Amino acid sequence: DAGVTQSPTHLIKTRGQQVTLRCSPISGHKSVSWYQQVLGQGPQFIFQYYEKEERGRGNFPDRFSARQFPNYSSELNVNALLLGDSALYLCASREYGATDTQYFGPGTRLTVL
Amino acid sequence: KQEVTQIPAALSVPEGENLVLNCSFTDSAIYNLQWFRQDPGKGLTSLLLIQSSQREQTSGRLNASLDKSSGRSTLYIAASQPGDSATYLCAVKAAGNQFYFGTGTSLTVIP
């Protein structure tokens, strides 16, 4: 079975631009979460989606939005990029409920110039 | 607001040594605690998950304990190997499907 996949691997944008990051969960997993990890820090929770509905939201501005598709894949959108948005964006999938074990993808490295 | 702290921030040990990594959290109202490993520039690999009703979990050379009332968890690594070198992160699941991570402990095992 394939693990969690994310695309693209790396991305370079300039301030003010918009970016879309993509995530495909492990087959059978209906929950996807997004995290931002700034260099040297632990991941910060952004969103969780389950069955196409938002089930959790971290302390991020409205410039950050996400959605989940019927096939349970997900997109994270960030508008009006700031230098401080430069980070590794991680996606995690899990079976909602019982075990709660999260499985992470390799991440998308976003650099904002 | 939940805060998760990991001590020490960095640790260097000779191969074969047993070691303990610490994780503390400020709000004991958690659903579970999970330990991860992260290699440089990579995603996270789940090591162990402890439900709030459990006291410990074991997998191979790893043993994680949870004392919810005192807001503490430890990850014990037996007979460390150079391949164990990585950053170790703990994360708690809190109300509202919120997940909080610590800043990690960077472990180096010297051959």
Interface residues (C-beta under 8 A of the other chain):
Chain A: V4 S33 Y35 G40 Q41 G42 P43 Q44 F45 Q48 R55 G56 G58 L88 L90 A92 T99 D100 T101 Q102 Y103 F104 G105 P106 G107 R109
Chain B: V4 Y31 N32 Q34 F36 G41 K42 G43 L44 T45 S46 L49 Q51 L89 A91 K93 G96 N97 Q98 F99 Y100 F101 G102 T103 G104
